[in-house]
Amino acid sequence: MWPDADLTSWLSSLPGDIWSHPGRPLAEHLEGTAALAEALRLRQGGEVEARSLRRLCLVHDLGKIHRHFQAYLRGMGKGIPHAEPSTWFLLTLLLEGNEKDVSSLEAIRCHHTRTHPREGAETYWTNQLASANLRTLTRKIEETLGHSSRPWPFSLPEKAAAAFKKKLLLEGGEDLESEWLRYRMLLSLLVTADRMDALGVRSLESLPLAPTTIPLPEPRRELDQWRRETHRDCLEQATQTFKGPGIYSLSLPTGAGKTRIGLDIALAYAQRIGAANLVYALPFIAIVEQNAAVARGLYGPEAVQEDHSLLETKRPRQDRKVDSEDEGSPLRRMLSSFRYWNAPVTVTTFAHLWEALFDRRANGAMDFHRLAHAVVILDEVQSIPPQLWGDFGKVMELLVEKQHTTFLLLTATQPRIVPGAVELAPKHRHTLPALRHRYRVFGGKRSIEDLPHLLEGFLDDPASSGLVVCNTKKSALAAYDLIRSLEEHRAPAEKDGKPQKRKVLFLSRWMTPAHRALTLRILRRMERAGTPRLLVATQVVEAGVDLDFHWVFRDLGPLDSIVQVAGRCNRHARPDFVGTVLIAELENDRGKSFSSFVYSPILLGHSRHFLGGNQTTLSDQRFDEPEMPERVQHYFDGVAENIKQGDLWSGIQEGTWDCLPDLYEERRQEDLVTVYVERNGRPRQDLTELETLDKGLETLDRRRYLARRLRQWAIQVSREELRRWETALGSNFWGETPTLLETLSEDAVLLPRSECRTWATWEEERAHPYGRAGFRVAETRRDEDWPDL
């Protein structure tokens, strides 16, 4: 046992003028951090020893006692690192208690930086335990404490160090997956409690998970009644099959109401196991916003936290008093400074869930403990790359076994991630009762110029609404230009005695998030009004975006992606109407398929095969929607057997915790620049304010708030593409402005409003890089393409 009373007594004797942060006594910060960490552990029920957690919290900042760090806190000097020196104090306690606890040592050493590989960490501590190094550490501890005139009551005995070292050498590498889980939990609780106390949080404030009293909407059409019955059947089966924490799946077709059913099942499970919270993860920000709104409608705005990189945290008005409920309170500052899931229900992205699980940065681990004893919904789970399916399934099983997490996988196309997952949707609910659409596949390969022929009978029907989905920005822009030109030259249809042309809209990630959000609002408004419309887009519309069209065209992609796009065709099963989903493989003028710029040959080969062709070529095919689920299941089986699994699970087992694979591979062009597009005064005002703010902890929440808001107006473009625009336009077009863009930093520029006309004018004249379709490449295009994933 370690001498708890002696340590507590020693901390209480530290002078009050030894700080952890400006004006905050160090002893109070250490006790506050330990208390908060224990409260977080108890709230969540995470499987980590209370004694180990308290011990590391009480010593995690002792390195700050050094006179140079104290001078830095008072505005003098640059300070010195404090995390590693703090580990020396913990080492003495471990030796005193004859314990081997590398994870606690590493949690302190990394709590302001990033995780080290386990082998490197064990080598580091093996070296520190050598006799000569022990004497050096003893001198360093004395030097650190010299300013306080308080000697450390514990030593570094060589005999205990030798035993520690022997344990490291003999036991290192055993059951590293369980030790990874423990290390991650300790780091998560320490970092969260440390950041909370530093920002003034002294106690936890949280709402309990409460049942919803919002009834299902009254049926307005036949499909609505089927949705109500599906909701009832799935909840009944979920109740009957629930055996405690585990992995469950809910396989329902698009448009069946999975969001509401999944939330209701998750809440029921949470109440049965006493879970502290729900985490609802989705692949794309657009559907995070959409589903967060559904959750708020069920549980109330206070109970739901929306978490993604583009979120604008609302600020308090300057003219009203700030109290504990306001954004100016310490907890609100904490939540705006760090992406911490504090609410009973968090709706977030797969990307941030992945960070919580595997990110090597200390702050990235903050939400890890919120997964213990939680119910985690993974919506559109097929969006996880196939090479990670098997390994991620093992991680989920580990969390179920060790941390009692419950997972609920929602999708219309269930991939083979966990073969033993318990299915909650009765088999007769796996397909809709109505035929919503038919598929038509065009054989061979086609060019963008073939689109009018492929869409014959659809594109020229002015009363219809249609969606065209392409794989790359270049092909999508070419399709948009072609379709928009055809619409411009088409005779307008009559509506209410007035000539009216269909609006052609565009969506891609080369549009600022604010621009994309505006376009989606326009589309939904037109849909509610029954106004015919055409949309050309990249894959941004695939999963969960609640839009509806009479017909849909999709360039060849993975079969599950095609099904997601098909879900936008006759989504609500209009009576006496069957939509059409058209599929073709488009290629550029060099004979290369646009899909090959984005997807692996294995995915594309299996997609061609299960669409009725062979591994290399599509064939002409026609089939109805009910046939697709079986094709998709065979597709997933084939992909799982043929695709090479990544090194996620092996990385956990081998201790390479500092470089576990990312969720999505970064397809980066060299030398990217952030371009801020100015509109209605944004983002110039925010950029100006951000420049003037100090870089201290006191302004952290405001700086992060501004950074999130700035992302609403930002896109990433290669530096070479910007140079091409400046060359193409020359300085004369801009009057007295010598360059196209205002340079903000080495990697950021502003596209100023003062030198720009309206988006419509830009689009018409091709005289500006940003228009109604977002960023455009200059007329002198390169011989390459730009994936939009």
Buried (B, 14 or more C-beta within 10 A) or exposed (E): EBBEEEBBEBBEEBBEEBBBBEEBBBBBBBBBBBBBBBBBBEBBBBBBBEEBBBBBBBBBBBBBBBBBBBBBBEEEEEBBEBBBBBBBBBBBBBBBBBBBBBBBBBBBBBBBEBBBBBBEBBBBBBEBBBEEBBEBBBEBBEEBBEBBEBEBEBEBBBEBBBBBBEBBEEEBBEEBBBBBBBBBBBBBBBBBBBBBBBBBBEEBEBBEBEEBEEEBEEEEEEBBEBBBEBBEBBBEBBEEEBEEBBBBBBBBBBBBBBBBBBBBBBBBBBEEBEBBBBBBBBBBBBBBBBBBEBBBEBBBEEBBBBBBEBBEBEBBEEEEEEEEEEBBBBBBBBBBBBBBBBBBBBBBBBBBBBBBBBBBBBBBBBBBBBBBBBBBBBBBBBBBBBBBBBBBBBBBBBBBBBBBBBBBBBBBBBBBBBEEBBBBBEEEBBBBEBBBBBBBBBBEBBBBEBBEEBBEEBBEBBEBBBBBBBBBBBBBBBBBBBBBEBBEEEEEBEEEEEEEEBBBBBBBBBBBBBBBBEBBEBBBEBBEEEBBBBBBBBBBBBBBBBBBBBBBBBBBBBBBBBBBBBBBBBBBBBEEEBBBBBBBBBBBEEEEBBBBBBBBEBBBBBBBBBBBBEEEEBEEBEBEBEEBBEBBBBBBEBBBEEBEBBBBBEBBBBBBBBEBBBBBEEEEEEEBBBBBBBBEEBBBEBBEEBEEEEEEBEBBBBBBBBEBBBBBBBBBBBBEBBEBBBEBBEEEEBEEEEEBBBEBEEEBBBBBBEBBEEBEEBBEEEBBBBBBBBBBBBEEEEEEBBBBB
